[in-house]
Amino acid sequence: MATVLPPRGITGTVPSNPHVAVRRLNTDRTPNFELQWNHVRWDVVEDPDEPGAFIFLPSLGKLKIEPGLGAVDKNGGTALARSARAERGWTTIDLRHATASDTPDGQVGYLRTWPGRGGLVHGTPWESPRQVGNRTIWSVDLAGYRRWLKRLVTDGVIPAPDPAVTDTLVEVATQRVERSRGRALANPHAAELLRQSEEKLAAIKAATIPGQTPAPKPARRSRARKESTDG
């Protein structure tokens, strides 16, 4: 069951200290955004809490909030943009669904900003920039991000994938293996692609849905050997 969020009041902002110099990232500004999930957009990844196990996690998309572009109005309103994307199956995730225990910096919300060239650079709390000389280098806490997605599915914020979706992932991966197998006989590079495709197919078949108990595998029947005796 999805978490019921309390009514949102008017959130204040923390004033900046004018005596502290803010170092700007040497990268161009990027637009604000909303993270969205879609019923048909899923992937299989290694479980961040159980090495060697695989789980289904949603593959999120972004609604970029750039005034005047992509059905976002000139004031940054996203009503029309949300509606247009909803017709294609996208649903916005409320910022408050990223709790303080989900984020590396212990703050609520999945949106973070840094000063950059020409304005703010928008990203997530699982992304961390470093300025090395004149280069901006980003690192990603992939395990932390996957734990957040895993919790969203476990808590029902994002519904579990329909069996038709997981079956499609198996079908697509199987077709990729078959194509790679035909090419691998005469192409060493294709042989490596075949190995990767087979590993991906095995991972999808073994993957489970967060929060759901995997169905028990059917027991293998032993074929008893019937012996005839002379009476």
N, C-alpha and C positions, 0 to 999 in steps of 0.2 A: 504494500500500500504506500502510495506516494506521501512524502512528508508534507504536512499542512503548515504553511508559513504564516507567521503572525502578520497583522496589518503593518505596512511600512509607514513610518512617520517621515518627517522631514530630516534628512541626514545633513549634518553640518560637515564642514571640511576643516582640517587642521591647518592653521595659518603657518606659512613658511617663515623661517627666521631670516630677516633681511641681512643679518650680519654674517650668515653662512653662505659661502660661495657654492653655487650648484654647478657641478661639472657636467657639461653636455656631451651626449654620445655623438661620435662622429659618423652619424647616419641620418638619413632623411626621415622626416616625420612620417608616421603611419596612422591611418584612421582608427577611430574608436570602433568597437565591434561587439556583437552579441554571439555567443556560442549556441549552436543549434544541433539537434539530433534528428535523425530520420529513420523511420521503421525499416527501410531496406539497406541502410548503410552500416554494415557490421564488418568486423575483421577478427581474425584469430591471432592472439599474441600469447607470449609466455606469461604465466601468472606471476606477478611481482612478489607474491607471498609464498609461492611454492615452486621452486626451481624444477624444471623438467615437466611441469604441468601446463596445459594450455586452456585458455578461456576465450569466450566470445565477448568482445567489447565494442561499443558503438564507435563509429568513425565520424567525429563531429565536423560540422561545417561552420563557416563564419558569415554572419550578416554584417558587412562593412558599412559603418555609418558615416558616409561621405555626403554632406548636403548637396542635393541636386543630382546625385548619381544613384542608379539602381533603385529607383522609386522612393528614395529617401528625400523628404521635402527640404526646402531651402533652409529650414530652421533645425534640421536634424531629426525630424519626426520619422519614426519607423513603421507607422501603422500600415501604410500601403505596401511597404517593402516586406513586412512580416506576412501580410495577406497573400502577396504574390508568391512568396516562398512556401507558405502553408499549403497552397494548391499543389505544390510539388512534394509535399510530405514533410516539410521542415517545421520544427517546433523549438522556440527559444527556451533556453535553460535560464531560470532566474539566477541572478548574481548571488543571491543568498544561499543557493544550494552548494556553494563552495564555502564550507565552514572553516573556522580557525584551525581545526584539527586536520583539515585536508591540505592546507597550504604550507610550504616550507617556511614562510615568514610569519606564520601564526596570525594572519589577518584574514578577515572575511572577504569573499568575492573572488571571482576568477579573472579580474581585470587589473592590470598594473600599468603605470605610465612612467616614462623617463624623459627628461628634456633632451631634444635632439635638434638637428638642423631644421629650422623653419617651423618648429612646433614640437608637439609631444610624440613620442614613440610609444605605441600601445602594444602590450603583450600580456602574457599570463604569469602568475606567480611561480610557475614551474620553469620559466625561462629566466636566465640570469646573464646580463651583459657585463663584459669587462673591456675596458679601454686599454689597449696595448699599443703605445705610440699613437699613430693616427688610425689604427684599425679597431673596429668594434667586433669582439668575439663573443658569440653567444654559446652558453651551455644549457642543456635541458635536463631536468630531473624527470626522466622518462618513467622510472618506477613510481615516483610520487604521483605523476599525472595518471598513470594507469590505475593506481590505488583509488584515486578519486572517481574515475569512471566506473570502477568495479563497485564502489559504494553506491553510486547513483543507480546502478542496475539492481544491486542487492536490496536497496531501500524502496525500489519501485518508482523512483523519480523518472527513470527511463525504463519503459516496459521491456520485458525479455523479448528476444527476437522470435518471430513466428517460425514454426518448423519449416515453412516453405522457403524462408530466407536462408536458414542453415543448410537445407537440402541444395539450394542453388549454389552456395559456396562450395559444397562438395562436388557438384556437377561441373562447375567451372574449373576447379582444381584438377579433376579427373581428365577433362579435355586437354588441359595444359600438359599433363603428364603424357598423354597419348601423342600429342604433337611433338613433344620433345623426344619421345622414344623413337619416333620415325627418323628424326634428324641425327640422333646420337650415334648411329652406326658408322657414319662417315665424317663426323665433325666433333673434334675433341671439346670445343667450346659448348656445343649442344649437349655433350655428355654431362658437363658440369651443371647446365641448366636442368637437365633431367633429374640429377641428384637433388637439386634444390626444390624442384617441383614435387618430387616424391616425398621429401621431408615436409613440405607445406601441406600436401594432401593428408599425410599421416597425422599432422598436428590438428587439422580441421576435424578429422574423424574422431580424434581423442578429446577434443575440446568440450568443456562443460560451460554451463551458464551460471554466472555468479549468483549465489543465494539459492540455487536449486540442487537438490540431491541427485547425482547422476543415476540413471536407471541401471539396475544390476544387469551384468552381461549374462545371457542365457548359459546355463551349465552345459558343458560338452557331454554328449551321451556316449558312453562306452558301448561298443558293439560286442555283446557277449557271443562267444563262439560256441555254437551248438555242436556237440559231439554225439555221434550216433554209436550205439553199442549193439552188439549182436546178442539177442536174447534167446 
